[in-house]
Every structure is written in C-alpha cells, then in structure tokens.
Amino acid sequence: MPSPFPGMNPYLEHPHFWPGIHHLLISELVRLLGPQLRPKYLVSVEVRVYESIDDSLTVGIPDVTILRPQIATNSTTSNVAIAAPPTQSMKVTIPMPITVREGYLEIKNVATKEVVTVIELLSPTNKRTGKGREMYEEKREEILGSRTNLVEIDLLRSGKPMPVIENNIESHYRILVCRGNRRPNADLYAFNLQNIMPVFPLPLRSEDAEPMIDLFSLLNEIYDVAAYDLKIDYNGEVVPSLSEVDAVWVDAWLRDRGLRA
C-alpha cells in the first residue's frame, strides 16, 4: 500500500519512525543508483560517528512540564537572603552522552577512488544546535570547498534549515543539488507538505549522464514493504506538530481517503 500523501508523509517524521526511514532510504538509494552507475562509479555507504547528549526523551514531545517555585510574600522588606526550607527530593532524568551514527552516501570513481558526489539525508541532530549540527556543518563546508558534488536532502520540517544565501526562502522540505563546477550557484528544490515531491538529477562529472532520483517512489516502496500503514495511527496528531493551516489540510486529506474517523 502506498503512502496516502502526494509528497512527504509528515507522520514519518515522528522520532519513533524517522531513524528507520533514514536507514531504509539510504539502502534504497544504493539499490537504485548502484546498477546505473557501474562500472565507472560505485556507491559507498559511509558513517559519521560522534558523541552527543541524549535528548531523545524530549525531542518531538509537545508537552513540557515546568516547575515554578512558590514565592512567599512578606510585607517586611529586607536585604537579607533567607534560605528556603528543605523539601523532599524529586526524581529527575539526566541527559547522558551517547554515540551517534549517521549514514550518508559517497559516489566514487572506481579507477581513481575520487569521491565525486556526496548524498546527505539530514537527521534531526543536523538541524538543531549541538554537536550533530556542528560536525555536519564542518563536513558541508569541506565539501563546498572542493570539486565534490553535494546532494542534501531535508525531509524534516522541524529544526533550522541549512544556510543558503537567499535565506528568505521558506518551505517545509528541501533538496539541494550543488555541482562542484558551478559553485556558488546551486539548484534548490523547495516544496511543502501539500506538494508533489520533485524528481531531481544526481550530479556526476560533466561528461557523464546524470540519473534521476525519484524519492517519492523510493519512500512509497519503503512505506509498503515495511508496512507503515499498519504502524501509523492516522487518527493521531502529527509529531512534530503542524501549523493550524497544515493541520486542517491534513485532516481533510485523510478524511477524504477514509483514513481518519
């Protein structure tokens, strides 16, 4: 069964589902591109490893409980600080350092071992402040300073988008195709939840034909094979949350297809 949405399925962005989607989409890209690029190129799965703080308990959870101290009022003004009376301890959770592994793809020339193109599928850690974004930005700058082509796929609404000069561009999702011989110019495919997901070319060297990547078809295959129609409750709210306008559109779209009561 295909995904019910015309483009990106926002339910797949849930922190519970996204790690699996990320892994499976990288695998599908290898399966798609490998046969088309051989024998000149090979597709290699690489892994970026770093230590980060585990904030998985709070990422994507809309409700936050705030403990506000009770302030005692006293008609007598004083400059002397009075120690608060002792209270019972509270159980708290401490953020723990964890090892993060992020997969990405490299297209390599078989004869020269040169990395011709890097394909990055952004993770939530790449889009929020912290070690994950810092490491990715360093890698991005390194690629942009070389002749290596970059394909940057952002299928996550939350977080801060990767920078482009035209920073007034607003969209839910982005695909950046940046050729090493045309920088600083690049092609940005910006699209929203309601839009069809664009098909885009995989940049190689100028003398080579560029295969087209249809992410929507790949995501539909993943959705079907991994049975996400059985995993997702379409009566539930989308996480991360939608704007009011987008929530109304999703509600109407799902009701029209009999997926929401």
C-alpha positions as CSV (number, residue, x, y, z in Angstrom):
1,M,0.0,0.0,0.0
2,P,1.4,3.4,-0.9
3,S,1.6,6.4,1.4
4,P,-1.7,8.4,1.3
5,F,0.1,11.8,0.8
6,P,1.0,13.3,-2.6
7,G,4.6,14.1,-1.3
8,M,6.3,13.7,2.0
9,N,4.2,11.9,4.7
10,P,4.5,14.0,7.8
11,Y,3.8,11.0,10.1
12,L,7.2,9.5,9.0
13,E,9.0,12.5,10.7
14,H,8.0,11.2,14.1
15,P,11.1,10.5,16.2
16,H,10.0,6.9,16.6
17,F,9.8,6.3,12.8
18,W,12.5,8.6,11.3
19,P,15.6,6.6,12.2
20,G,14.2,3.6,10.4
21,I,13.1,5.7,7.4
22,H,16.6,7.3,7.3
23,H,18.3,3.8,7.2
24,L,15.9,2.3,4.7
25,L,16.0,5.3,2.3
26,I,19.8,5.2,2.2
27,S,19.6,1.5,1.4
28,E,17.0,2.2,-1.4
29,L,19.3,4.9,-2.9
30,V,22.1,2.4,-3.1
31,R,19.9,-0.2,-4.7
32,L,18.6,2.4,-7.2
33,L,21.9,4.0,-8.1
34,G,24.4,1.1,-7.9
35,P,23.4,-0.7,-11.1
36,Q,23.0,2.6,-13.1
37,L,26.5,3.9,-12.2
38,R,28.6,0.8,-12.6
39,P,31.2,0.1,-13.9
40,K,32.6,3.7,-13.8
41,Y,31.3,4.6,-10.3
42,L,30.4,2.7,-7.1
43,V,28.0,3.8,-4.4
44,S,29.5,3.5,-0.9
45,V,27.7,3.8,2.4
46,E,29.7,5.8,4.9
47,V,29.0,6.5,8.6
48,R,29.7,9.7,10.6
49,V,30.3,8.9,14.3
50,Y,30.3,11.4,17.2
51,E,29.3,11.7,20.9
52,S,26.2,13.7,21.7
53,I,23.9,14.3,24.6
54,D,20.8,12.0,24.6
55,D,17.8,14.3,24.4
56,S,15.6,11.7,22.8
57,L,13.2,11.9,25.7
58,T,12.2,15.4,24.9
59,V,12.7,15.7,21.1
60,G,9.3,15.8,19.4
61,I,7.3,15.7,22.6
62,P,4.9,18.7,22.6
63,D,4.1,18.8,26.3
64,V,6.7,20.2,28.7
65,T,6.1,20.4,32.4
66,I,7.6,23.5,34.1
67,L,8.2,23.5,37.8
68,R,7.7,27.1,39.1
69,P,8.9,27.9,42.6
70,Q,6.4,29.2,45.1
71,I,7.2,32.8,46.1
72,A,6.4,33.7,49.7
73,T,5.3,37.3,50.1
74,N,6.3,39.3,53.2
75,S,5.2,42.8,54.0
76,T,8.6,43.5,55.6
77,T,11.3,44.5,53.1
78,S,14.7,43.1,53.8
79,N,18.1,42.9,52.0
80,V,19.0,39.6,53.8
81,A,18.6,36.4,51.8
82,I,16.7,33.7,53.6
83,A,17.5,30.1,52.8
84,A,14.5,28.1,51.6
85,P,13.2,25.4,53.9
86,P,14.3,21.9,53.0
87,T,12.0,19.9,50.7
88,Q,11.7,16.3,49.6
89,S,13.9,15.3,46.7
90,M,12.5,14.8,43.2
91,K,13.3,12.1,40.7
92,V,14.9,13.7,37.6
93,T,16.4,12.4,34.4
94,I,20.0,13.4,33.5
95,P,21.0,13.8,29.8
96,M,23.6,11.1,29.0
97,P,26.3,11.1,26.4
98,I,25.6,8.7,23.6
99,T,27.3,7.6,20.4
100,V,25.5,8.8,17.3
101,R,26.0,7.1,13.9
102,E,24.7,8.9,10.8
103,G,24.8,7.2,7.4
104,Y,25.4,9.0,4.1
105,L,26.5,8.0,0.6
106,E,29.6,8.6,-1.4
107,I,29.7,8.2,-5.2
108,K,33.3,7.2,-6.0
109,N,35.2,6.8,-9.3
110,V,36.3,3.2,-9.4
111,A,39.6,3.9,-11.2
112,T,40.8,6.9,-9.2
113,K,39.0,6.4,-5.9
114,E,37.9,10.0,-6.1
115,V,34.7,11.0,-4.2
116,V,32.7,12.6,-7.0
117,T,29.4,13.1,-5.2
118,V,28.1,13.0,-1.6
119,I,24.5,12.4,-0.8
120,E,23.4,13.6,2.7
121,L,20.0,12.8,4.2
122,L,19.6,15.2,7.1
123,S,18.8,13.9,10.6
124,P,17.1,15.9,13.4
125,T,20.6,16.2,15.1
126,N,21.8,18.0,12.0
127,K,19.1,20.7,12.3
128,R,19.3,21.7,15.9
129,T,22.0,23.3,17.9
130,G,24.6,20.9,19.2
131,K,27.4,18.5,18.2
132,G,25.5,16.9,15.4
133,R,24.9,20.2,13.6
134,E,28.5,21.4,14.2
135,M,30.0,18.3,12.7
136,Y,27.7,18.3,9.7
137,E,28.4,22.0,9.0
138,E,32.1,21.3,9.1
139,K,31.7,18.4,6.6
140,R,29.4,20.6,4.4
141,E,32.0,23.4,4.3
142,E,34.7,20.9,3.4
143,I,32.7,19.5,0.5
144,L,31.7,23.0,-0.7
145,G,35.4,24.0,-0.7
146,S,36.2,21.1,-3.1
147,R,35.1,19.8,-6.5
148,T,32.9,17.3,-4.9
149,N,29.2,17.5,-5.8
150,L,26.7,17.7,-2.9
151,V,23.1,16.4,-2.7
152,E,21.5,17.5,0.5
153,I,18.0,16.0,1.3
154,D,16.0,17.6,4.0
155,L,12.7,15.8,4.7
156,L,12.2,17.2,8.2
157,R,10.0,20.2,9.0
158,S,11.5,20.9,12.4
159,G,14.8,22.5,13.1
160,K,16.9,25.1,11.4
161,P,17.4,24.6,7.6
162,M,20.9,24.6,6.2
163,P,22.0,28.0,5.0
164,V,21.7,29.4,1.5
165,I,22.3,33.0,0.5
166,E,18.6,33.5,-0.3
167,N,17.7,33.0,3.4
168,N,14.1,34.3,2.9
169,I,13.1,31.1,1.2
170,E,10.6,29.2,3.4
171,S,9.4,25.7,2.8
172,H,8.7,22.5,4.7
173,Y,11.2,20.4,2.8
174,R,14.3,21.0,0.7
175,I,16.5,19.2,-1.8
176,L,19.8,20.9,-2.6
177,V,21.8,19.9,-5.7
178,C,25.2,21.6,-5.7
179,R,27.6,20.8,-8.5
180,G,31.3,21.3,-7.8
181,N,32.0,23.1,-11.0
182,R,29.1,25.7,-10.7
183,R,29.5,27.0,-7.2
184,P,28.4,29.2,-5.6
185,N,25.3,28.5,-7.7
186,A,23.2,25.5,-6.9
187,D,19.7,24.2,-7.5
188,L,17.3,24.2,-4.6
189,Y,14.1,22.2,-4.8
190,A,11.9,23.7,-2.1
191,F,8.4,22.1,-1.5
192,N,5.7,21.9,1.1
193,L,3.6,19.2,2.6
194,Q,0.8,19.7,0.0
195,N,3.2,19.4,-3.0
196,I,4.3,16.6,-5.1
197,M,7.9,15.6,-4.3
198,P,10.2,16.8,-7.1
199,V,12.4,14.4,-9.1
200,F,16.0,15.6,-9.3
201,P,19.3,14.7,-11.1
202,L,22.3,13.1,-9.4
203,P,25.3,15.3,-10.3
204,L,28.4,13.5,-11.6
205,R,31.3,14.7,-13.7
206,S,30.2,16.9,-16.7
207,E,30.9,14.3,-19.3
208,D,28.6,11.7,-17.7
209,A,24.8,11.3,-18.0
210,E,23.0,12.1,-14.7
211,P,20.5,9.6,-13.4
212,M,17.3,10.9,-12.0
213,I,16.2,10.3,-8.4
214,D,12.5,9.8,-7.6
215,L,12.5,10.0,-3.8
216,F,8.7,9.7,-3.7
217,S,8.8,6.3,-5.4
218,L,11.5,5.1,-3.0
219,L,9.6,6.3,0.0
220,N,6.4,4.5,-1.2
221,E,8.4,1.3,-1.6
222,I,9.7,1.6,1.9
223,Y,6.2,2.5,3.2
224,D,4.7,-0.6,1.6
225,V,7.5,-3.1,2.3
226,A,7.9,-2.0,5.9
227,A,4.1,-1.9,6.5
228,Y,4.0,1.7,7.8
229,D,0.3,1.7,7.0
230,L,-0.1,-0.8,9.9
231,K,2.3,1.2,12.2
232,I,0.8,4.7,11.8
233,D,-2.4,5.8,13.5
234,Y,-3.8,8.5,11.2
235,N,-6.3,9.5,13.9
236,G,-3.4,10.7,16.0
237,E,-1.7,14.0,15.8
238,V,1.4,14.6,13.7
239,V,4.7,14.9,15.6
240,P,6.4,17.3,15.2
241,S,3.2,19.4,15.2
242,L,1.8,21.1,12.2
243,S,0.7,24.7,11.8
244,E,-3.1,25.3,12.1
245,V,-3.4,25.7,8.4
246,D,-1.5,22.5,7.6
247,A,-3.3,20.5,10.3
248,V,-6.7,21.5,8.7
249,W,-5.4,20.3,5.3
250,V,-4.1,17.0,6.7
251,D,-7.3,16.4,8.5
252,A,-9.4,17.0,5.3
253,W,-7.0,14.9,3.2
254,L,-7.1,11.9,5.5
255,R,-10.9,12.1,5.9
256,D,-11.4,12.2,2.1
257,R,-9.5,8.9,1.9
258,G,-11.3,7.2,4.8
259,L,-8.1,7.1,7.0
260,R,-9.4,9.4,9.8
261,A,-12.7,9.0,11.6
